[in-house]
Amino acid sequence: MALRETCSRSRKDCVIMSGMATHHHLSLPDEHLNPLIAASYDEAVADRFAEDAVAPAVKFLAELAGNGTAVEFAVGTGRLALPLALGGTLVKGIDFSEPMLAELRKKQGADAVSLTLGDITETQVCCDATLVYLVFNTIGNLRTQSRQTACFRNAAAHLQSGGRFVIENGLPKLHQLPAGETIRPFDVSPSHFGFDEYVDRVNQIMISHHYFINGDRVRNVSGAFRYVWPSELDLMAELAGMTLEDRWADWKRTPFTGDSSSHVSVFRKS
């Protein structure tokens, strides 16, 4: 996920600053380029590093990769790439953030993953992969439809015939917004307040805000994303020469339904 971090003097200051900065997010570069964000990334999404979150995903991806090469788009700090590679899969990772890759290189076993600094819409590291995958809503970090479509084309360019491109992504929650509202809270606790703000429905831009509370100190992390519907992803896949093979609600292959909040979609190259 794209993240933006600011520190405020108090809870009151943080709330005021949020409203002023909201639309400014859209013109900011992806904050994964910020070494401070990269250094705190694993802690910020610690729940995603839990065994019950990682193991099903790695198992799913390993089965699709088989004896071939897997390429992770936006490899980040290696949450999935490392255990997948250490399990015996040949893994190549691409990321445009050198600070994120630097954090990955510090980890035990990092040499098992071949890393390339580059843009997932155009950087190509092979042409015979059996699997390309892009997880944790990261397709949304590409904030235009054209860049998202370019990502699909680049995935197809990496794949051998019959190879798969896997995307894990959340579903927009527009249907849960009261009439006239743009903000949807998703977590309220003594230590954390999180809400999504749908700021541009024409270009499908959402800002995800997180306020981490520690006494009278508040840390704000916010990121701008282009939300995208599953049917739109299906069309992008077709334009890139791929077709939808499966769609699940999660890595455990729970059936995808109209009530699902996320999806794991598998596209197969013709």
N, C-alpha and C positions, 0 to 999 in steps of 0.2 A: 504494500500500500504506500501511496505517497503521503508523507508526513510533514507537518510544519510545527515547530515547537517554539513557544515563547514563554517567558516567565513573567508573572505579574506580582505586584506587591501585596495584593489582597484579593479576596473573592470579588469584591465590588469592582476593583480595577479590571479584573479579568473579564467580567460580564460586559462592561462598557467597551473594552477594546475589541471584543468579539464582533459586535455589530458594525464597528467602523472598518474592520479588516475583511469582512466576508467576501466582497466582490474582488478585492485585491488579490485573493488567492488564485483567481483564474489566470492571471498574467505572471505568476511566480514560477520559476523553474522548479522541477521536482526536487523536494528537499532531501531525497535519498543521497543527493550529492553533498549534503552537509555532513562532515565527519562526526559532529555531535549527535545527529540523528542516527547515523549508522552505528555508532558506539552503543547507543541505548536501545537499538531496535529489538534485540532478542528479549530484553526485559519488558519492553512495551507490549509485545505480543506473546508473553510467556505461556499463555494457555495453548497457543498453537504449537508449542514445542513439547507439550505433554505427550506421553507415550500413546495414550488413547486417541490422540489427534494425528500423530505421525505414522504409527504402525499401519492403520488401514490404508492410508494413502500410498505408502511405500509398497505395500503388498499389491495393491491395484496397479501401480505403475510398473512394478517389476514383471508382473504377468503379461502386460502389454508389450514391454520392451523385449521379452524373451531373451534370446542370445545376441540381440543386436545392440545398437547404440541408442542411448536416450539423450536428448538435448533439452535442458531446462532453460526456457526463456525467463529472464529476470531471476537469476539464481539467488541473488541476495546474499545472505549469510549462510546459505547451505542447509536450511532446515530439512528439506527433503533430499537434496542432492547427495549430501554426505551419507546418510544411512542407506540410500539406494546404491551408491557406489561401493560402500563397505560390504553390502550384501552380494556383490559380484557383478553388478550391471556396469557397463562402460558408460560413464556419464560425462557429457560436455555441458558447461554452463556459460551463458551469456548474460552480462549485466552492464548497464551504461554508467554505473556508479563505482568508481574506484574505491571510495571509502567503504562501501558495502563489501566489495571483494576483498579488501584488506582485512575486514573482520573475519571473513570466511577463512582466509589464509592462516589466521592465528590458531585455528582449531585443529585438534588432533585428527589425522586422516585426510586433511585437506588436499594432500598431493594426489589422492585418488580421483579427484575431479579436475578435468582439464578446463581452465577458465579463460574466457576471452572478454575483454572490455569492448563493448559495442552496443548498438541499437537493435532491439529485437524486431524492428520493422524492416531492417535491411542487412544486418550483419549475418553472414552465412559461414558456418564452421564445418559443414559436411553436406553430402547430398544423398546419403544412403542410410539415414537413421530409421529405426523401426518405430521410434516414439519421439514426439516433441510434446512438452507440457508447459502450461502456464497456469499458476495456481493463485489462491488467496485473493481473488478479485482483481488481479493485477492488469487484466485487460482494460480495466477502467482507468488506469494510470495514463493510457493513451487517450487524450482528451478530445479527439475528433474521430468521426466515422472513417475518414480516409486513412488515418494512422492505424486504426483497429483493423481495417481491411488489409492494409499492407502487412500487418503482423500475420494474418492468415496466409497471405501469399508467401511470406518468408518461411512460415512453418512448412508449407507444401514443398518449397524448394529444398528443404532439409530432408524430406522423407523419400524413402524408396516406395515403389508401387505397393500398395496395401498397408503402408505405415499409418500410424494414428497420431492425431493431434488432440490432446486432452486439455480442456479448459475447466477450471473450477471458478464459479462466480456466484455472487449473491443476486437475488432478484430485487428490482426496485420495489419500494413499499408505498408507491403513490396512492394505492387504493386505501391505505390506512390513514391518509391525511384528512382531517375535517375540512369541510368546504372553506376555501379562502386561506387555508394555512399552508405553510411551506416547511415547517419543522416537525420532525418526528423523533421524540426521545426513545432511546433503546436501552439505556441503563441509567438508573438513578440509585446511588448508594452513598454512604457517608464519605467514601474515599474517591468516588468516580461519578462523573456526570457525562453521559454521552448522548449526542443527538445528531441526526442527519438533517441537512438543510438543502432542500431542492430549490436551487437559486435560478436555474435556467431550463425550463421544460422544452424549449425549442431545440437547444443544442444538447439537452440531456445531461446537464451538469449538476452534480450534487457535491456538497461539502460535508465531510464527516468530522464532527467536532468531538474532542475528548478533553475533559477537565479533570485532572488528577489533583485531589485535595489532600493536603498534609498540614493540619492545624490552620494557620492563617495564610499559608502559602498555597498557591495554585499554579499548576503547570498545564499549559494549553498545547495540545497537539491537534492540528487540523490538516486535512488533505482534500484536494479537489479531484473529482473523478468524473468520467463520462459513463453513466449507467447505460446498460445495453440489455435488450430483451433477448431471450433464447431464440426466438424466430429470426431476429436480426443477425445473430451469430450464424444461424443455419444458412442464411443467404450469403454471408461473407464466405462461409466455407464453400458453397457452390461456386462462387466467383473464383475461388482459388483451386478448384478442381477436386474438392472433397465433399463427402456426403455424411450426414449424421448417421452414425451406427448405433449408438446407445445414449440415453440420457438418464441419469440417476439423481436422487436427491442428495446423496453423499457418497463417500468413498466405500461405504459398506454395501453399496448397491441397493439401498432402500428405494422402492419405486418412486419415480417423480410424479407428482400430482399437482393440481391447481392450488393446493395448500402448502406446497414446498416453499421454503424460504431461500433455498440455494440449489445449485445443480452442478453435477459433474458430467460434462458432455464429451463424447468420444466421436471424433470425425475421422473418417477413413479416406485416404488418398486413392483415387480411382486407379 
